[in-house]
Amino acid sequence: MGKFKVWEEEKLKYQAEVIPCRLFLESEDPDGLKGINQKKMVDVQRMLYPVVKKYRDTWENKDQWCIAAVPGEKWAKKLFPELSKKKAVEKLWEAILFTSRVTEDSVQSWKEHNEDLRKRCEYLNSLGLEELIYKSSNGTDFKAGLIEKGCFRGGEDRSLQGYWFNPNIPSEECFTTPMRGKAEGIVYATKPLSYQGQLIENFWIRFKDGKAVEWDAEKNAELLTKMITMDEGSAYLGECALVPYDSPINNSGILFYNTLFDENATCHLALGHGFQDCIQGYEDMSLEECRKLGVNDSMIHVDFMIGSKDLSIKGKCRDGLVVDIFKDGNWAF
């Protein structure tokens, strides 16, 4: 039986009261937890979640945060095994700076990028979409229903305290939270998923009535099962994200084995926790009200990549019109 120590909960309580700015620096070894007892890992997460959740819900959308990456030797060697540790780290730094739009004037680069994402989200939100329809030659044939009061977001964000910030660096996505219970069909992952320090490779998931009901993977199928069955909400979708195949990350030709980067290479979905701020007028609504509209709740939020060179995404509008959103893996507008 595990124990949640007093100081750990006091730390969460302090964060909920103060709402600090938080910076997360990632440098994971993609194979760092290979061979670990998966059941124990799941048991720990399930024990921690009820304590963490009551504080996390209170600061939802109030805080400023950013996730960025710093090269580590093991991560770098995973990507560039033919290089020495020093050279591999240098090359990974180059890749991170390139994909993070670090230029002679990085501030201006991000202003322009944020503006582009903002305009794309505005267009998507103007369509009155009720469903996204995905098809690809790899077998993906899938539909995701959208929330009537839902909206797309991307790039720069604004906290409920009124502060602007970029939550992810890099970031290439326009994303929304789909309607819980409205997803049908099958999706095939197009990149490995790094989850709990291990890689899940060549996997697919079939949905019915919004829920993942069947799945398999060539590598780490058991871990995939653990992820999808973590709790009642982990088998439902929490995010649909649109990312062009012709993105800086994908064009780098590097498989990062890191979700922060790989999810911003191509279109992706996420199982688990949905986003309250993808509901129009969420500022004046409670978290429970947003969930009643269809925002999924779960202890996990795990992105997996489904974008491909020939991915087609059509949007069915509430007035019956069907429009092209993606064609041949890229924006159709």
C-alpha positions as CSV (number, residue, x, y, z in Angstrom):
1,M,0.0,0.0,0.0
2,G,1.6,3.3,-1.1
3,K,1.5,6.6,0.9
4,F,1.2,10.1,-0.3
5,K,3.4,12.1,1.9
6,V,2.2,15.3,3.6
7,W,4.8,17.6,2.0
8,E,3.8,16.3,-1.5
9,E,0.2,17.4,-0.9
10,E,1.2,20.7,0.7
11,K,3.2,21.4,-2.5
12,L,0.1,20.9,-4.6
13,K,-2.0,23.0,-2.2
14,Y,0.6,25.8,-2.4
15,Q,0.5,25.7,-6.2
16,A,-3.3,25.9,-6.2
17,E,-3.2,28.9,-3.9
18,V,-0.4,30.8,-5.5
19,I,-0.9,29.8,-9.2
20,P,2.8,30.1,-10.1
21,C,4.3,30.2,-13.6
22,R,5.7,26.8,-14.4
23,L,8.4,25.7,-16.8
24,F,8.8,22.0,-17.7
25,L,12.1,21.0,-19.2
26,E,12.0,17.6,-20.9
27,S,15.0,15.4,-21.6
28,E,13.7,11.9,-21.4
29,D,15.5,8.7,-22.2
30,P,13.0,7.0,-24.6
31,D,14.0,3.6,-23.3
32,G,14.5,4.7,-19.7
33,L,11.9,2.5,-18.1
34,K,12.2,-0.5,-20.4
35,G,11.5,-3.6,-18.4
36,I,9.9,-1.9,-15.5
37,N,6.9,-3.6,-13.7
38,Q,4.0,-2.0,-15.6
39,K,1.4,-3.0,-13.0
40,K,3.3,-1.2,-10.3
41,M,3.6,1.9,-12.5
42,V,-0.2,1.9,-13.1
43,D,-1.0,1.3,-9.4
44,V,1.2,4.3,-8.4
45,Q,-0.6,6.6,-10.9
46,R,-4.0,5.4,-9.8
47,M,-3.1,6.1,-6.1
48,L,-1.8,9.6,-6.8
49,Y,-4.5,10.7,-9.2
50,P,-7.4,11.4,-6.7
51,V,-5.1,13.6,-4.6
52,V,-3.6,15.4,-7.5
53,K,-7.0,15.9,-9.3
54,K,-8.7,17.9,-6.6
55,Y,-5.9,20.5,-6.8
56,R,-5.3,20.4,-10.6
57,D,-9.0,21.1,-11.2
58,T,-8.8,24.3,-9.1
59,W,-5.9,25.8,-11.2
60,E,-7.2,24.6,-14.6
61,N,-6.7,27.4,-17.2
62,K,-5.5,29.9,-14.5
63,D,-1.8,29.3,-14.7
64,Q,1.0,30.1,-17.2
65,W,3.2,27.2,-18.2
66,C,5.5,26.1,-20.9
67,I,7.0,22.7,-21.9
68,A,10.3,22.8,-23.7
69,A,13.2,20.4,-24.2
70,V,16.9,20.1,-23.4
71,P,19.1,17.4,-24.9
72,G,20.3,14.6,-22.8
73,E,23.0,12.1,-23.8
74,K,20.8,9.0,-23.8
75,W,18.0,10.8,-25.7
76,A,20.6,12.2,-28.2
77,K,22.2,8.8,-28.7
78,K,18.8,7.2,-29.4
79,L,18.4,9.7,-32.3
80,F,21.9,9.7,-33.5
81,P,23.5,6.4,-32.5
82,E,26.4,6.7,-35.1
83,L,27.7,9.9,-33.4
84,S,29.8,10.3,-30.2
85,K,27.8,11.5,-27.2
86,K,29.1,15.0,-27.6
87,K,28.3,15.2,-31.3
88,A,24.9,13.7,-30.7
89,V,24.0,16.2,-28.1
90,E,25.2,19.1,-30.4
91,K,23.1,17.7,-33.3
92,L,20.0,17.4,-31.0
93,W,20.5,21.0,-29.9
94,E,20.5,22.0,-33.5
95,A,17.3,20.1,-34.2
96,I,15.5,21.5,-31.1
97,L,16.5,25.1,-32.0
98,F,15.4,24.7,-35.6
99,T,12.0,23.2,-34.8
100,S,11.5,25.7,-32.0
101,R,11.8,28.6,-34.5
102,V,14.9,30.0,-33.0
103,T,16.1,32.5,-35.6
104,E,17.9,35.9,-35.6
105,D,14.6,37.3,-34.4
106,S,12.8,34.5,-32.5
107,V,10.2,36.8,-30.9
108,Q,9.1,38.0,-34.3
109,S,9.1,34.5,-35.7
110,W,6.8,33.4,-32.9
111,K,4.5,36.4,-33.4
112,E,4.1,35.5,-37.1
113,H,3.6,31.8,-36.3
114,N,1.0,32.6,-33.6
115,E,-0.8,34.9,-36.0
116,D,-1.0,32.1,-38.6
117,L,-2.4,29.6,-36.1
118,R,-4.9,32.2,-34.9
119,K,-6.2,32.8,-38.4
120,R,-6.5,29.1,-39.1
121,C,-8.4,28.5,-35.8
122,E,-10.7,31.5,-36.6
123,Y,-11.6,29.9,-40.0
124,L,-12.2,26.5,-38.5
125,N,-14.4,28.0,-35.9
126,S,-16.4,29.9,-38.5
127,L,-17.4,26.7,-40.3
128,G,-19.8,25.3,-37.6
129,L,-18.2,21.9,-37.7
130,E,-20.0,18.9,-36.2
131,E,-17.7,16.1,-37.4
132,L,-14.2,15.4,-38.6
133,I,-13.8,12.6,-41.2
134,Y,-10.3,11.1,-41.5
135,K,-9.1,8.7,-44.3
136,S,-5.7,7.5,-45.2
137,S,-4.3,4.6,-47.4
138,N,-2.7,3.0,-44.3
139,G,-6.2,2.0,-43.2
140,T,-7.3,4.9,-41.1
141,D,-11.1,5.4,-41.6
142,F,-12.5,7.4,-38.7
143,K,-15.0,10.0,-37.6
144,A,-14.9,12.2,-34.6
145,G,-18.0,14.2,-33.5
146,L,-17.4,17.7,-32.2
147,I,-19.1,19.7,-29.4
148,E,-21.6,22.3,-30.6
149,K,-20.1,25.0,-28.4
150,G,-16.5,23.7,-29.0
151,C,-13.8,25.7,-30.7
152,F,-10.3,25.2,-32.1
153,R,-7.3,26.8,-30.3
154,G,-3.6,26.9,-31.1
155,G,-0.3,28.7,-30.4
156,E,-0.4,31.5,-28.0
157,D,-2.9,31.1,-25.1
158,R,-4.3,33.4,-22.4
159,S,-4.8,32.4,-18.8
160,L,-8.0,33.2,-16.9
161,Q,-5.8,35.7,-15.0
162,G,-5.3,37.6,-18.2
163,Y,-1.7,36.7,-19.1
164,W,-0.6,35.6,-22.6
165,F,1.8,32.7,-23.0
166,N,3.0,29.9,-25.3
167,P,2.3,26.6,-23.5
168,N,4.4,24.4,-25.8
169,I,7.6,25.0,-27.7
170,P,7.6,23.9,-30.4
171,S,3.9,24.0,-31.4
172,E,2.3,23.5,-34.8
173,E,-1.2,22.4,-33.9
174,C,-4.7,23.7,-34.2
175,F,-6.6,21.6,-31.7
176,T,-10.0,21.0,-30.2
177,T,-11.7,18.7,-27.7
178,P,-14.1,16.3,-29.4
179,M,-17.5,15.2,-28.1
180,R,-17.2,12.3,-25.6
181,G,-19.1,9.3,-26.9
182,K,-18.9,10.3,-30.6
183,A,-16.1,8.5,-32.4
184,E,-16.3,5.7,-34.9
185,G,-13.9,3.7,-36.9
186,I,-10.2,2.8,-36.9
187,V,-7.0,4.8,-36.7
188,Y,-3.4,3.7,-37.4
189,A,-0.5,5.3,-35.6
190,T,2.1,6.7,-38.0
191,K,4.9,7.2,-35.4
192,P,6.0,5.3,-32.3
193,L,4.5,6.5,-29.0
194,S,6.9,7.2,-26.1
195,Y,4.9,6.4,-23.0
196,Q,6.2,5.9,-19.5
197,G,9.7,5.6,-20.7
198,Q,8.9,2.9,-23.3
199,L,8.0,2.8,-26.9
200,I,4.7,1.5,-28.3
201,E,5.1,0.8,-32.0
202,N,3.0,0.0,-35.0
203,F,-0.4,0.2,-33.2
204,W,-4.0,0.7,-34.1
205,I,-7.2,1.5,-32.2
206,R,-10.8,0.9,-33.1
207,F,-13.6,3.1,-31.7
208,K,-17.3,2.5,-31.3
209,D,-19.7,4.9,-29.7
210,G,-16.8,7.1,-28.8
211,K,-14.9,4.4,-26.9
212,A,-11.7,2.5,-27.8
213,V,-13.0,-1.1,-28.0
214,E,-10.2,-2.9,-29.8
215,W,-6.5,-2.3,-30.3
216,D,-3.2,-4.0,-30.8
217,A,0.5,-3.1,-31.3
218,E,3.5,-4.9,-32.7
219,K,5.6,-3.7,-29.8
220,N,4.4,-3.2,-26.2
221,A,0.8,-4.1,-26.8
222,E,0.5,-4.8,-23.0
223,L,1.5,-1.2,-22.2
224,L,-1.0,0.1,-24.8
225,T,-3.7,-1.9,-23.0
226,K,-2.6,-0.5,-19.6
227,M,-2.8,3.1,-21.0
228,I,-6.2,2.7,-22.6
229,T,-7.7,1.0,-19.4
230,M,-6.2,3.4,-16.8
231,D,-9.6,4.7,-15.8
232,E,-13.1,5.0,-17.1
233,G,-12.3,8.0,-19.3
234,S,-8.9,6.8,-20.7
235,A,-10.6,4.9,-23.6
236,Y,-12.3,8.1,-24.8
237,L,-10.8,11.0,-26.8
238,G,-9.7,14.2,-25.3
239,E,-8.2,16.0,-28.3
240,C,-8.2,16.2,-32.1
241,A,-5.2,18.1,-33.3
242,L,-4.5,19.3,-36.9
243,V,-0.9,19.6,-37.9
244,P,0.3,19.7,-41.5
245,Y,2.6,16.9,-42.8
246,D,4.7,19.7,-44.2
247,S,5.8,20.9,-40.8
248,P,9.3,22.0,-39.6
249,I,9.5,18.9,-37.3
250,N,8.4,16.4,-40.0
251,N,10.6,18.1,-42.6
252,S,13.6,17.7,-40.3
253,G,13.5,14.0,-41.0
254,I,14.0,13.2,-37.4
255,L,11.9,10.9,-35.3
256,F,12.3,12.5,-31.9
257,Y,10.9,9.6,-29.8
258,N,9.4,12.5,-27.7
259,T,5.7,13.4,-27.8
260,L,6.3,17.1,-27.5
261,F,8.0,17.1,-30.9
262,D,6.5,14.1,-32.6
263,E,2.9,15.3,-31.9
264,N,3.8,18.5,-33.7
265,A,5.1,16.7,-36.7
266,T,1.7,15.5,-38.0
267,C,-2.0,15.3,-37.1
268,H,-2.7,13.5,-33.8
269,L,-5.4,12.4,-31.4
270,A,-5.2,12.1,-27.7
271,L,-6.9,9.7,-25.3
272,G,-8.1,10.9,-22.0
273,H,-8.5,14.3,-20.4
274,G,-10.1,17.0,-22.6
275,F,-9.7,20.8,-22.5
276,Q,-12.2,23.0,-20.8
277,D,-10.9,26.0,-22.7
278,C,-12.0,24.5,-26.0
279,I,-15.6,25.4,-25.1
280,Q,-16.8,28.8,-26.2
281,G,-17.5,30.9,-23.1
282,Y,-15.7,28.5,-20.7
283,E,-14.6,31.5,-18.7
284,D,-18.1,31.8,-17.3
285,M,-18.7,28.1,-16.9
286,S,-17.8,25.6,-14.2
287,L,-15.6,22.6,-15.0
288,E,-18.6,20.4,-14.4
289,E,-20.7,22.3,-16.9
290,C,-18.1,21.9,-19.6
291,R,-17.9,18.2,-18.9
292,K,-21.7,17.9,-19.3
293,L,-21.3,19.4,-22.8
294,G,-19.0,16.6,-23.7
295,V,-15.5,17.3,-22.5
296,N,-13.9,14.0,-21.4
297,D,-12.3,13.6,-17.9
298,S,-9.5,11.2,-17.2
299,M,-6.2,10.8,-15.3
300,I,-4.3,10.6,-18.6
301,H,-3.9,12.7,-21.6
302,V,-1.7,10.8,-24.2
303,D,-1.2,12.1,-27.7
304,F,-0.5,9.7,-30.6
305,M,0.3,10.5,-34.2
306,I,-2.0,9.5,-37.1
307,G,-0.8,12.0,-39.8
308,S,0.4,10.7,-43.1
309,K,1.4,12.0,-46.5
310,D,-2.0,11.2,-48.0
311,L,-4.2,11.9,-45.0
312,S,-7.6,13.4,-45.9
313,I,-9.7,15.2,-43.4
314,K,-13.1,16.5,-44.3
315,G,-15.3,18.6,-42.0
316,K,-19.1,18.1,-41.9
317,C,-20.8,21.4,-41.0
318,R,-24.0,21.7,-39.0
319,D,-25.7,23.1,-42.0
320,G,-24.9,19.9,-44.0
321,L,-22.0,21.3,-46.0
322,V,-18.9,19.1,-46.3
323,V,-15.6,21.0,-46.6
324,D,-12.0,20.0,-47.1
325,I,-9.8,20.6,-44.1
326,F,-6.8,18.5,-45.0
327,K,-5.8,17.2,-48.4
328,D,-2.6,15.1,-49.1
329,G,-1.6,15.5,-45.5
330,N,-1.6,19.3,-45.5
331,W,-4.1,22.2,-45.0
332,A,-6.6,22.4,-47.7
333,F,-7.1,26.2,-47.1
